[in-house]
Amino acid sequence: MPAVAEVMSTNTPRPAPRGSDLPTCPVCADSMVAAEASAFVADNVISYLWSCDTCGYGFVTKHAVKRFSCN
Ligand SMILES: [Zn+2]
């Protein structure tokens, strides 16, 4: 019977609930805070325009959203 009690102290960082789906700047890796603009490019695809406050790089992300059934 092995008396090995190896406790793995995994220091898992807590994922930020709000920062998880926020993009980061591909240039300086700074985290984006809020999208500058958003627009629907399709029925269920929305695109966000981001601009980095640190380096000024702008990029667009696209997200699939569920179609709202409003009746
Ligand atoms: Zn940047």
N, CA, C, O and the ligand as a Tripos MOL2 file, in Angstrom:
@<TRIPOS>MOLECULE
protein
  285   283    72     0     0
PROTEIN
NO_CHARGES

@<TRIPOS>ATOM
      1 N           0.8550   -1.1900    0.0000 N.3       1 MET1
      2 CA          0.0000    0.0000    0.0000 C.3       1 MET1
      3 C           0.8930    1.2430    0.0000 C.2       1 MET1
      4 O           1.5400    1.5380    1.0050 O.2       1 MET1
      5 N           0.9300    1.9160   -1.0320 N.am      2 PRO2
      6 CA          1.7920    3.1060   -1.1070 C.3       2 PRO2
      7 C           1.2360    4.2490   -0.2840 C.2       2 PRO2
      8 O           0.0610    4.6030   -0.3740 O.2       2 PRO2
      9 N           2.1040    4.8010    0.5030 N.am      3 ALA3
     10 CA          1.6940    5.9060    1.3620 C.3       3 ALA3
     11 C           2.0930    7.2310    0.7340 C.2       3 ALA3
     12 O           2.6770    8.1020    1.3780 O.2       3 ALA3
     13 N           1.7710    7.3510   -0.4960 N.am      4 VAL4
     14 CA          2.1410    8.5810   -1.1910 C.3       4 VAL4
     15 C           0.9130    9.4610   -1.3010 C.2       4 VAL4
     16 O          -0.0700    9.1230   -1.9600 O.2       4 VAL4
     17 N           1.0000   10.5650   -0.6550 N.am      5 ALA5
     18 CA         -0.1050   11.5150   -0.7350 C.3       5 ALA5
     19 C           0.4020   12.7470   -1.4670 C.2       5 ALA5
     20 O           0.7650   13.7600   -0.8680 O.2       5 ALA5
     21 N           0.4110   12.6190   -2.7530 N.am      6 GLU6
     22 CA          0.9280   13.7410   -3.5370 C.3       6 GLU6
     23 C          -0.2070   14.7090   -3.8500 C.2       6 GLU6
     24 O          -1.0940   14.4230   -4.6540 O.2       6 GLU6
     25 N          -0.1530   15.8120   -3.2190 N.am      7 VAL7
     26 CA         -1.2030   16.8040   -3.4120 C.3       7 VAL7
     27 C          -0.7490   17.7750   -4.4910 C.2       7 VAL7
     28 O           0.2240   18.5140   -4.3370 O.2       7 VAL7
     29 N          -1.4650   17.7430   -5.5430 N.am      8 MET8
     30 CA         -1.1370   18.6790   -6.6170 C.3       8 MET8
     31 C          -1.7870   20.0190   -6.3090 C.2       8 MET8
     32 O          -3.0100   20.1570   -6.3210 O.2       8 MET8
     33 N          -0.9700   20.9650   -6.0440 N.am      9 SER9
     34 CA         -1.4980   22.2920   -5.7440 C.3       9 SER9
     35 C          -1.6030   23.0860   -7.0500 C.2       9 SER9
     36 O          -0.7900   23.9590   -7.3530 O.2       9 SER9
     37 N          -2.6080   22.7480   -7.7740 N.am     10 THR10
     38 CA         -2.7920   23.4470   -9.0420 C.3      10 THR10
     39 C          -3.3860   24.8190   -8.7850 C.2      10 THR10
     40 O          -4.5100   24.9600   -8.3050 O.2      10 THR10
     41 N          -2.6320   25.7740   -9.1060 N.am     11 ASN11
     42 CA         -3.0730   27.1490   -8.8900 C.3      11 ASN11
     43 C          -3.8280   27.6080  -10.1350 C.2      11 ASN11
     44 O          -3.2980   28.3250  -10.9850 O.2      11 ASN11
     45 N          -5.0550   27.1800  -10.2100 N.am     12 THR12
     46 CA         -5.8350   27.5370  -11.3860 C.3      12 THR12
     47 C          -6.3380   28.9640  -11.2650 C.2      12 THR12
     48 O          -7.0140   29.3080  -10.2960 O.2      12 THR12
     49 N          -6.0220   29.7690  -12.2140 N.am     13 PRO13
     50 CA         -6.5290   31.1450  -12.1730 C.3      13 PRO13
     51 C          -8.0200   31.1720  -12.4380 C.2      13 PRO13
     52 O          -8.5470   30.4740  -13.3050 O.2      13 PRO13
     53 N          -8.6510   31.9790  -11.6800 N.am     14 ARG14
     54 CA        -10.0990   32.0860  -11.8670 C.3      14 ARG14
     55 C         -10.3950   32.8410  -13.1570 C.2      14 ARG14
     56 O          -9.8930   33.9450  -13.3630 O.2      14 ARG14
     57 N         -11.1960   32.2540  -14.0120 N.am     15 PRO15
     58 CA        -11.5160   32.9580  -15.2570 C.3      15 PRO15
     59 C         -12.4210   34.1480  -14.9930 C.2      15 PRO15
     60 O         -13.4190   34.0550  -14.2780 O.2      15 PRO15
     61 N         -12.0530   35.2340  -15.5720 N.am     16 ALA16
     62 CA        -12.8800   36.4180  -15.4230 C.3      16 ALA16
     63 C         -14.1710   36.2250  -16.2100 C.2      16 ALA16
     64 O         -14.1290   35.9550  -17.4110 O.2      16 ALA16
     65 N         -15.2990   36.3590  -15.5580 N.am     17 PRO17
     66 CA        -16.5570   36.0950  -16.2550 C.3      17 PRO17
     67 C         -16.8220   37.0710  -17.3850 C.2      17 PRO17
     68 O         -17.4320   36.7180  -18.3950 O.2      17 PRO17
     69 N         -16.3630   38.3000  -17.2110 N.am     18 ARG18
     70 CA        -16.6250   39.2710  -18.2630 C.3      18 ARG18
     71 C         -15.5070   39.3200  -19.2780 C.2      18 ARG18
     72 O         -15.7210   39.7020  -20.4290 O.2      18 ARG18
     73 N         -14.3130   38.9340  -18.8560 N.am     19 GLY19
     74 CA        -13.1860   39.0540  -19.7570 C.3      19 GLY19
     75 C         -12.9950   37.8440  -20.6400 C.2      19 GLY19
     76 O         -12.1140   37.8370  -21.5000 O.2      19 GLY19
     77 N         -13.8100   36.8130  -20.4420 N.am     20 SER20
     78 CA        -13.5690   35.5760  -21.1740 C.3      20 SER20
     79 C         -13.9210   35.7290  -22.6480 C.2      20 SER20
     80 O         -13.2150   35.2080  -23.5110 O.2      20 SER20
     81 N         -14.9800   36.4230  -22.9370 N.am     21 ASP21
     82 CA        -15.3980   36.5130  -24.3300 C.3      21 ASP21
     83 C         -15.0010   37.8420  -24.9590 C.2      21 ASP21
     84 O         -15.3790   38.1410  -26.0920 O.2      21 ASP21
     85 N         -14.2520   38.6190  -24.2300 N.am     22 LEU22
     86 CA        -13.7740   39.8640  -24.8130 C.3      22 LEU22
     87 C         -12.4860   39.6010  -25.5800 C.2      22 LEU22
     88 O         -11.6080   38.8930  -25.0880 O.2      22 LEU22
     89 N         -12.3660   40.1490  -26.7460 N.am     23 PRO23
     90 CA        -11.1660   39.8940  -27.5460 C.3      23 PRO23
     91 C          -9.9770   40.6840  -27.0230 C.2      23 PRO23
     92 O         -10.1150   41.6380  -26.2570 O.2      23 PRO23
     93 N          -8.8220   40.2570  -27.4600 N.am     24 THR24
     94 CA         -7.6060   40.9830  -27.1270 C.3      24 THR24
     95 C          -6.9850   41.4990  -28.4110 C.2      24 THR24
     96 O          -7.1730   40.9270  -29.4850 O.2      24 THR24
     97 N          -6.2550   42.5680  -28.2860 N.am     25 CYS25
     98 CA         -5.6320   43.1810  -29.4480 C.3      25 CYS25
     99 C          -4.5800   42.2420  -30.0270 C.2      25 CYS25
    100 O          -3.6960   41.7940  -29.2960 O.2      25 CYS25
    101 N          -4.6520   41.9350  -31.3080 N.am     26 PRO26
    102 CA         -3.6390   41.0550  -31.9030 C.3      26 PRO26
    103 C          -2.2820   41.7120  -32.0360 C.2      26 PRO26
    104 O          -1.2990   41.0400  -32.3470 O.2      26 PRO26
    105 N          -2.2100   43.0050  -31.8090 N.am     27 VAL27
    106 CA         -0.9340   43.6950  -31.9470 C.3      27 VAL27
    107 C          -0.2160   43.7860  -30.6070 C.2      27 VAL27
    108 O           0.9390   43.3800  -30.4830 O.2      27 VAL27
    109 N          -0.9060   44.3180  -29.6110 N.am     28 CYS28
    110 CA         -0.2450   44.5300  -28.3240 C.3      28 CYS28
    111 C          -0.8530   43.6690  -27.2230 C.2      28 CYS28
    112 O          -0.4650   43.7810  -26.0600 O.2      28 CYS28
    113 N          -1.8070   42.8080  -27.5870 N.am     29 ALA29
    114 CA         -2.4060   41.8570  -26.6380 C.3      29 ALA29
    115 C          -3.1210   42.5550  -25.4940 C.2      29 ALA29
    116 O          -3.3290   41.9610  -24.4360 O.2      29 ALA29
    117 N          -3.4900   43.7810  -25.6950 N.am     30 ASP30
    118 CA         -4.2710   44.4540  -24.6810 C.3      30 ASP30
    119 C          -5.7260   44.0000  -24.8030 C.2      30 ASP30
    120 O          -6.2110   43.7160  -25.8980 O.2      30 ASP30
    121 N          -6.3950   43.9390  -23.6840 N.am     31 SER31
    122 CA         -7.7670   43.4490  -23.7070 C.3      31 SER31
    123 C          -8.7210   44.5830  -24.0490 C.2      31 SER31
    124 O          -8.6170   45.6940  -23.5310 O.2      31 SER31
    125 N          -9.6370   44.2690  -24.9260 N.am     32 MET32
    126 CA        -10.6250   45.2660  -25.3210 C.3      32 MET32
    127 C         -11.6670   45.3980  -24.2290 C.2      32 MET32
    128 O         -12.0160   44.4210  -23.5660 O.2      32 MET32
    129 N         -12.1500   46.5900  -24.0530 N.am     33 VAL33
    130 CA        -13.1070   46.8360  -22.9870 C.3      33 VAL33
    131 C         -14.5230   46.8430  -23.5530 C.2      33 VAL33
    132 O         -15.4080   46.1550  -23.0440 O.2      33 VAL33
    133 N         -14.7240   47.6100  -24.5890 N.am     34 ALA34
    134 CA        -16.0540   47.6900  -25.1620 C.3      34 ALA34
    135 C         -15.9360   47.9110  -26.6630 C.2      34 ALA34
    136 O         -15.0080   48.5620  -27.1440 O.2      34 ALA34
    137 N         -16.8870   47.3590  -27.3830 N.am     35 ALA35
    138 CA        -16.8710   47.5150  -28.8260 C.3      35 ALA35
    139 C         -17.2810   48.9350  -29.1950 C.2      35 ALA35
    140 O         -18.1340   49.5430  -28.5490 O.2      35 ALA35
    141 N         -16.6580   49.4450  -30.2400 N.am     36 GLU36
    142 CA        -17.0030   50.7920  -30.6750 C.3      36 GLU36
    143 C         -18.3260   50.8130  -31.4180 C.2      36 GLU36
    144 O         -19.1110   51.7540  -31.3000 O.2      36 GLU36
    145 N         -18.5540   49.7650  -32.1780 N.am     37 ALA37
    146 CA        -19.7820   49.7070  -32.9450 C.3      37 ALA37
    147 C         -20.1510   48.2570  -33.1680 C.2      37 ALA37
    148 O         -19.3060   47.3670  -33.0740 O.2      37 ALA37
    149 N         -21.4090   48.0290  -33.4610 N.am     38 SER38
    150 CA        -21.8710   46.6900  -33.7630 C.3      38 SER38
    151 C         -22.8740   46.7750  -34.8900 C.2      38 SER38
    152 O         -23.6170   47.7500  -35.0090 O.2      38 SER38
    153 N         -22.8890   45.7390  -35.7200 N.am     39 ALA39
    154 CA        -23.8110   45.7480  -36.8400 C.3      39 ALA39
    155 C         -24.1370   44.3210  -37.2200 C.2      39 ALA39
    156 O         -23.2960   43.4290  -37.1130 O.2      39 ALA39
    157 N         -25.3480   44.1150  -37.6590 N.am     40 PHE40
    158 CA        -25.7400   42.7980  -38.1380 C.3      40 PHE40
    159 C         -25.2650   42.6380  -39.5820 C.2      40 PHE40
    160 O         -25.6100   43.4340  -40.4550 O.2      40 PHE40
    161 N         -24.4840   41.6150  -39.8110 N.am     41 VAL41
    162 CA        -24.0230   41.3500  -41.1680 C.3      41 VAL41
    163 C         -24.8490   40.2500  -41.8040 C.2      41 VAL41
    164 O         -24.7850   40.0480  -43.0170 O.2      41 VAL41
    165 N         -25.6120   39.5490  -41.0160 N.am     42 ALA42
    166 CA        -26.5220   38.5320  -41.5240 C.3      42 ALA42
    167 C         -27.6830   38.4210  -40.5460 C.2      42 ALA42
    168 O         -27.7820   39.1860  -39.5870 O.2      42 ALA42
    169 N         -28.5540   37.4620  -40.8050 N.am     43 ASP43
    170 CA        -29.7180   37.3350  -39.9350 C.3      43 ASP43
    171 C         -29.3180   37.0060  -38.5040 C.2      43 ASP43
    172 O         -29.9250   37.4980  -37.5540 O.2      43 ASP43
    173 N         -28.3090   36.1830  -38.3580 N.am     44 ASN44
    174 CA        -27.9130   35.7600  -37.0150 C.3      44 ASN44
    175 C         -26.4220   35.9460  -36.7780 C.2      44 ASN44
    176 O         -25.8270   35.2620  -35.9460 O.2      44 ASN44
    177 N         -25.8350   36.8560  -37.5000 N.am     45 VAL45
    178 CA        -24.4130   37.1410  -37.3030 C.3      45 VAL45
    179 C         -24.2610   38.6290  -37.0310 C.2      45 VAL45
    180 O         -24.7090   39.4760  -37.8050 O.2      45 VAL45
    181 N         -23.6310   38.9140  -35.9320 N.am     46 ILE46
    182 CA        -23.3920   40.3030  -35.5680 C.3      46 ILE46
    183 C         -21.8860   40.5360  -35.5290 C.2      46 ILE46
    184 O         -21.1240   39.6970  -35.0490 O.2      46 ILE46
    185 N         -21.4840   41.6670  -36.0320 N.am     47 SER47
    186 CA        -20.0560   41.9850  -36.0470 C.3      47 SER47
    187 C         -19.8000   43.1810  -35.1440 C.2      47 SER47
    188 O         -20.5910   44.1220  -35.0770 O.2      47 SER47
    189 N         -18.6930   43.1140  -34.4650 N.am     48 TYR48
    190 CA        -18.3130   44.1920  -33.5640 C.3      48 TYR48
    191 C         -17.0490   44.8510  -34.0750 C.2      48 TYR48
    192 O         -16.1250   44.1850  -34.5420 O.2      48 TYR48
    193 N         -17.0220   46.1480  -33.9820 N.am     49 LEU49
    194 CA        -15.8220   46.8990  -34.3340 C.3      49 LEU49
    195 C         -15.0920   47.2700  -33.0500 C.2      49 LEU49
    196 O         -15.6350   47.9230  -32.1590 O.2      49 LEU49
    197 N         -13.8380   46.8270  -32.9920 N.am     50 TRP50
    198 CA        -13.0250   47.1180  -31.8190 C.3      50 TRP50
    199 C         -11.8700   48.0070  -32.2390 C.2      50 TRP50
    200 O         -11.3470   47.8850  -33.3460 O.2      50 TRP50
    201 N         -11.4800   48.8980  -31.3480 N.am     51 SER51
    202 CA        -10.2650   49.6660  -31.5900 C.3      51 SER51
    203 C          -9.4730   49.7160  -30.3020 C.2      51 SER51
    204 O         -10.0010   50.0160  -29.2310 O.2      51 SER51
    205 N          -8.2030   49.4170  -30.4330 N.am     52 CYS52
    206 CA         -7.3480   49.3180  -29.2580 C.3      52 CYS52
    207 C          -7.0060   50.7150  -28.7480 C.2      52 CYS52
    208 O          -6.6030   51.5910  -29.5120 O.2      52 CYS52
    209 N          -7.1750   50.9000  -27.4510 N.am     53 ASP53
    210 CA         -6.8190   52.1900  -26.8630 C.3      53 ASP53
    211 C          -5.3140   52.3560  -26.7650 C.2      53 ASP53
    212 O          -4.7980   53.4730  -26.7240 O.2      53 ASP53
    213 N          -4.6260   51.2430  -26.7300 N.am     54 THR54
    214 CA         -3.1780   51.3270  -26.5030 C.3      54 THR54
    215 C          -2.4240   51.6290  -27.7910 C.2      54 THR54
    216 O          -1.5820   52.5260  -27.8370 O.2      54 THR54
    217 N          -2.7410   50.8580  -28.8480 N.am     55 CYS55
    218 CA         -1.9510   51.0370  -30.0700 C.3      55 CYS55
    219 C          -2.8100   51.5570  -31.2170 C.2      55 CYS55
    220 O          -2.2830   51.8870  -32.2800 O.2      55 CYS55
    221 N          -4.1100   51.6340  -31.0210 N.am     56 GLY56
    222 CA         -4.9590   52.1910  -32.0480 C.3      56 GLY56
    223 C          -5.3490   51.2250  -33.1370 C.2      56 GLY56
    224 O          -5.9680   51.6230  -34.1240 O.2      56 GLY56
    225 N          -5.0010   49.9570  -32.9790 N.am     57 TYR57
    226 CA         -5.3380   48.9660  -33.9900 C.3      57 TYR57
    227 C          -6.8310   48.6710  -33.9490 C.2      57 TYR57
    228 O          -7.4080   48.5050  -32.8740 O.2      57 TYR57
    229 N          -7.4500   48.6070  -35.1170 N.am     58 GLY58
    230 CA         -8.8640   48.3210  -35.1930 C.3      58 GLY58
    231 C          -9.1090   47.0080  -35.8860 C.2      58 GLY58
    232 O          -8.4300   46.6710  -36.8550 O.2      58 GLY58
    233 N         -10.0760   46.2680  -35.3930 N.am     59 PHE59
    234 CA        -10.4130   44.9920  -36.0240 C.3      59 PHE59
    235 C         -11.8670   44.6770  -35.7500 C.2      59 PHE59
    236 O         -12.5170   45.2970  -34.9080 O.2      59 PHE59
    237 N         -12.3530   43.7030  -36.4790 N.am     60 VAL60
    238 CA        -13.7670   43.3560  -36.4210 C.3      60 VAL60
    239 C         -13.8880   41.8930  -36.0380 C.2      60 VAL60
    240 O         -13.1790   41.0400  -36.5740 O.2      60 VAL60
    241 N         -14.7830   41.6090  -35.1150 N.am     61 THR61
    242 CA        -15.0840   40.2290  -34.7800 C.3      61 THR61
    243 C         -16.5310   39.9510  -35.1460 C.2      61 THR61
    244 O         -17.3820   40.8400  -35.1280 O.2      61 THR61
    245 N         -16.7850   38.6930  -35.4790 N.am     62 LYS62
    246 CA        -18.1460   38.3050  -35.8280 C.3      62 LYS62
    247 C         -18.6270   37.2340  -34.8680 C.2      62 LYS62
    248 O         -17.8850   36.3250  -34.4940 O.2      62 LYS62
    249 N         -19.8510   37.3600  -34.4890 N.am     63 HIS63
    250 CA        -20.4150   36.4360  -33.5170 C.3      63 HIS63
    251 C         -21.7660   35.9530  -34.0370 C.2      63 HIS63
    252 O         -22.5640   36.7240  -34.5690 O.2      63 HIS63
    253 N         -21.9890   34.6750  -33.8690 N.am     64 ALA64
    254 CA        -23.2930   34.1260  -34.2260 C.3      64 ALA64
    255 C         -24.2270   34.2710  -33.0400 C.2      64 ALA64
    256 O         -23.9070   33.8550  -31.9270 O.2      64 ALA64
    257 N         -25.3460   34.8450  -33.2820 N.am     65 VAL65
    258 CA        -26.3230   35.0370  -32.2250 C.3      65 VAL65
    259 C         -27.5670   34.2510  -32.5720 C.2      65 VAL65
    260 O         -27.8430   33.9470  -33.7330 O.2      65 VAL65
    261 N         -28.3050   33.9330  -31.5310 N.am     66 LYS66
    262 CA        -29.5440   33.1900  -31.7610 C.3      66 LYS66
    263 C         -30.6210   34.1620  -32.2410 C.2      66 LYS66
    264 O         -30.7640   35.2800  -31.7460 O.2      66 LYS66
    265 N         -31.3360   33.6970  -33.1890 N.am     67 ARG67
    266 CA        -32.3840   34.5300  -33.7420 C.3      67 ARG67
    267 C         -33.5060   34.6930  -32.7230 C.2      67 ARG67
    268 O         -34.0140   33.7160  -32.1720 O.2      67 ARG67
    269 N         -33.8690   35.9060  -32.4920 N.am     68 PHE68
    270 CA        -34.9380   36.1620  -31.5460 C.3      68 PHE68
    271 C         -36.2870   35.8880  -32.2070 C.2      68 PHE68
    272 O         -36.5500   36.2930  -33.3400 O.2      68 PHE68
    273 N         -37.1120   35.1970  -31.4660 N.am     69 SER69
    274 CA        -38.4420   34.9280  -31.9930 C.3      69 SER69
    275 C         -39.4190   35.8600  -31.2870 C.2      69 SER69
    276 O         -39.9670   35.5440  -30.2310 O.2      69 SER69
    277 N         -39.6110   36.9880  -31.8920 N.am     70 CYS70
    278 CA        -40.5230   37.9480  -31.3000 C.3      70 CYS70
    279 C         -41.8440   37.8960  -32.0510 C.2      70 CYS70
    280 O         -41.9190   38.2050  -33.2400 O.2      70 CYS70
    281 N         -42.8570   37.5070  -31.3450 N.am     71 ASN71
    282 CA        -44.1570   37.4430  -32.0090 C.3      71 ASN71
    283 C         -45.2480   37.9960  -31.1100 C.2      71 ASN71
    284 O         -46.4150   38.0240  -31.5010 O.2      71 ASN71
    285 ZN         -3.3130   47.2070  -29.3280 Zn       72 ZN72
@<TRIPOS>BOND
     1     1     2 1
     2     2     3 1
     3     3     4 2
     4     3     5 am
     5     5     6 1
     6     6     7 1
     7     7     8 2
     8     7     9 am
     9     9    10 1
    10    10    11 1
    11    11    12 2
    12    11    13 am
    13    13    14 1
    14    14    15 1
    15    15    16 2
    16    15    17 am
    17    17    18 1
    18    18    19 1
    19    19    20 2
    20    19    21 am
    21    21    22 1
    22    22    23 1
    23    23    24 2
    24    23    25 am
    25    25    26 1
    26    26    27 1
    27    27    28 2
    28    27    29 am
    29    29    30 1
    30    30    31 1
    31    31    32 2
    32    31    33 am
    33    33    34 1
    34    34    35 1
    35    35    36 2
    36    35    37 am
    37    37    38 1
    38    38    39 1
    39    39    40 2
    40    39    41 am
    41    41    42 1
    42    42    43 1
    43    43    44 2
    44    43    45 am
    45    45    46 1
    46    46    47 1
    47    47    48 2
    48    47    49 am
    49    49    50 1
    50    50    51 1
    51    51    52 2
    52    51    53 am
    53    53    54 1
    54    54    55 1
    55    55    56 2
    56    55    57 am
    57    57    58 1
    58    58    59 1
    59    59    60 2
    60    59    61 am
    61    61    62 1
    62    62    63 1
    63    63    64 2
    64    63    65 am
    65    65    66 1
    66    66    67 1
    67    67    68 2
    68    67    69 am
    69    69    70 1
    70    70    71 1
    71    71    72 2
    72    71    73 am
    73    73    74 1
    74    74    75 1
    75    75    76 2
    76    75    77 am
    77    77    78 1
    78    78    79 1
    79    79    80 2
    80    79    81 am
    81    81    82 1
    82    82    83 1
    83    83    84 2
    84    83    85 am
    85    85    86 1
    86    86    87 1
    87    87    88 2
    88    87    89 am
    89    89    90 1
    90    90    91 1
    91    91    92 2
    92    91    93 am
    93    93    94 1
    94    94    95 1
    95    95    96 2
    96    95    97 am
    97    97    98 1
    98    98    99 1
    99    99   100 2
   100    99   101 am
   101   101   102 1
   102   102   103 1
   103   103   104 2
   104   103   105 am
   105   105   106 1
   106   106   107 1
   107   107   108 2
   108   107   109 am
   109   109   110 1
   110   110   111 1
   111   111   112 2
   112   111   113 am
   113   113   114 1
   114   114   115 1
   115   115   116 2
   116   115   117 am
   117   117   118 1
   118   118   119 1
   119   119   120 2
   120   119   121 am
   121   121   122 1
   122   122   123 1
   123   123   124 2
   124   123   125 am
   125   125   126 1
   126   126   127 1
   127   127   128 2
   128   127   129 am
   129   129   130 1
   130   130   131 1
   131   131   132 2
   132   131   133 am
   133   133   134 1
   134   134   135 1
   135   135   136 2
   136   135   137 am
   137   137   138 1
   138   138   139 1
   139   139   140 2
   140   139   141 am
   141   141   142 1
   142   142   143 1
   143   143   144 2
   144   143   145 am
   145   145   146 1
   146   146   147 1
   147   147   148 2
   148   147   149 am
   149   149   150 1
   150   150   151 1
   151   151   152 2
   152   151   153 am
   153   153   154 1
   154   154   155 1
   155   155   156 2
   156   155   157 am
   157   157   158 1
   158   158   159 1
   159   159   160 2
   160   159   161 am
   161   161   162 1
   162   162   163 1
   163   163   164 2
   164   163   165 am
   165   165   166 1
   166   166   167 1
   167   167   168 2
   168   167   169 am
   169   169   170 1
   170   170   171 1
   171   171   172 2
   172   171   173 am
   173   173   174 1
   174   174   175 1
   175   175   176 2
   176   175   177 am
   177   177   178 1
   178   178   179 1
   179   179   180 2
   180   179   181 am
   181   181   182 1
   182   182   183 1
   183   183   184 2
   184   183   185 am
   185   185   186 1
   186   186   187 1
   187   187   188 2
   188   187   189 am
   189   189   190 1
   190   190   191 1
   191   191   192 2
   192   191   193 am
   193   193   194 1
   194   194   195 1
   195   195   196 2
   196   195   197 am
   197   197   198 1
   198   198   199 1
   199   199   200 2
   200   199   201 am
   201   201   202 1
   202   202   203 1
   203   203   204 2
   204   203   205 am
   205   205   206 1
   206   206   207 1
   207   207   208 2
   208   207   209 am
   209   209   210 1
   210   210   211 1
   211   211   212 2
   212   211   213 am
   213   213   214 1
   214   214   215 1
   215   215   216 2
   216   215   217 am
   217   217   218 1
   218   218   219 1
   219   219   220 2
   220   219   221 am
   221   221   222 1
   222   222   223 1
   223   223   224 2
   224   223   225 am
   225   225   226 1
   226   226   227 1
   227   227   228 2
   228   227   229 am
   229   229   230 1
   230   230   231 1
   231   231   232 2
   232   231   233 am
   233   233   234 1
   234   234   235 1
   235   235   236 2
   236   235   237 am
   237   237   238 1
   238   238   239 1
   239   239   240 2
   240   239   241 am
   241   241   242 1
   242   242   243 1
   243   243   244 2
   244   243   245 am
   245   245   246 1
   246   246   247 1
   247   247   248 2
   248   247   249 am
   249   249   250 1
   250   250   251 1
   251   251   252 2
   252   251   253 am
   253   253   254 1
   254   254   255 1
   255   255   256 2
   256   255   257 am
   257   257   258 1
   258   258   259 1
   259   259   260 2
   260   259   261 am
   261   261   262 1
   262   262   263 1
   263   263   264 2
   264   263   265 am
   265   265   266 1
   266   266   267 1
   267   267   268 2
   268   267   269 am
   269   269   270 1
   270   270   271 1
   271   271   272 2
   272   271   273 am
   273   273   274 1
   274   274   275 1
   275   275   276 2
   276   275   277 am
   277   277   278 1
   278   278   279 1
   279   279   280 2
   280   279   281 am
   281   281   282 1
   282   282   283 1
   283   283   284 2
@<TRIPOS>SUBSTRUCTURE
     1 MET1         2 RESIDUE 1 A MET
     2 PRO2         6 RESIDUE 1 A PRO
     3 ALA3        10 RESIDUE 1 A ALA
     4 VAL4        14 RESIDUE 1 A VAL
     5 ALA5        18 RESIDUE 1 A ALA
     6 GLU6        22 RESIDUE 1 A GLU
     7 VAL7        26 RESIDUE 1 A VAL
     8 MET8        30 RESIDUE 1 A MET
     9 SER9        34 RESIDUE 1 A SER
    10 THR10       38 RESIDUE 1 A THR
    11 ASN11       42 RESIDUE 1 A ASN
    12 THR12       46 RESIDUE 1 A THR
    13 PRO13       50 RESIDUE 1 A PRO
    14 ARG14       54 RESIDUE 1 A ARG
    15 PRO15       58 RESIDUE 1 A PRO
    16 ALA16       62 RESIDUE 1 A ALA
    17 PRO17       66 RESIDUE 1 A PRO
    18 ARG18       70 RESIDUE 1 A ARG
    19 GLY19       74 RESIDUE 1 A GLY
    20 SER20       78 RESIDUE 1 A SER
    21 ASP21       82 RESIDUE 1 A ASP
    22 LEU22       86 RESIDUE 1 A LEU
    23 PRO23       90 RESIDUE 1 A PRO
    24 THR24       94 RESIDUE 1 A THR
    25 CYS25       98 RESIDUE 1 A CYS
    26 PRO26      102 RESIDUE 1 A PRO
    27 VAL27      106 RESIDUE 1 A VAL
    28 CYS28      110 RESIDUE 1 A CYS
    29 ALA29      114 RESIDUE 1 A ALA
    30 ASP30      118 RESIDUE 1 A ASP
    31 SER31      122 RESIDUE 1 A SER
    32 MET32      126 RESIDUE 1 A MET
    33 VAL33      130 RESIDUE 1 A VAL
    34 ALA34      134 RESIDUE 1 A ALA
    35 ALA35      138 RESIDUE 1 A ALA
    36 GLU36      142 RESIDUE 1 A GLU
    37 ALA37      146 RESIDUE 1 A ALA
    38 SER38      150 RESIDUE 1 A SER
    39 ALA39      154 RESIDUE 1 A ALA
    40 PHE40      158 RESIDUE 1 A PHE
    41 VAL41      162 RESIDUE 1 A VAL
    42 ALA42      166 RESIDUE 1 A ALA
    43 ASP43      170 RESIDUE 1 A ASP
    44 ASN44      174 RESIDUE 1 A ASN
    45 VAL45      178 RESIDUE 1 A VAL
    46 ILE46      182 RESIDUE 1 A ILE
    47 SER47      186 RESIDUE 1 A SER
    48 TYR48      190 RESIDUE 1 A TYR
    49 LEU49      194 RESIDUE 1 A LEU
    50 TRP50      198 RESIDUE 1 A TRP
    51 SER51      202 RESIDUE 1 A SER
    52 CYS52      206 RESIDUE 1 A CYS
    53 ASP53      210 RESIDUE 1 A ASP
    54 THR54      214 RESIDUE 1 A THR
    55 CYS55      218 RESIDUE 1 A CYS
    56 GLY56      222 RESIDUE 1 A GLY
    57 TYR57      226 RESIDUE 1 A TYR
    58 GLY58      230 RESIDUE 1 A GLY
    59 PHE59      234 RESIDUE 1 A PHE
    60 VAL60      238 RESIDUE 1 A VAL
    61 THR61      242 RESIDUE 1 A THR
    62 LYS62      246 RESIDUE 1 A LYS
    63 HIS63      250 RESIDUE 1 A HIS
    64 ALA64      254 RESIDUE 1 A ALA
    65 VAL65      258 RESIDUE 1 A VAL
    66 LYS66      262 RESIDUE 1 A LYS
    67 ARG67      266 RESIDUE 1 A ARG
    68 PHE68      270 RESIDUE 1 A PHE
    69 SER69      274 RESIDUE 1 A SER
    70 CYS70      278 RESIDUE 1 A CYS
    71 ASN71      282 RESIDUE 1 A ASN
    72 ZN72       285 GROUP 0 **** ****
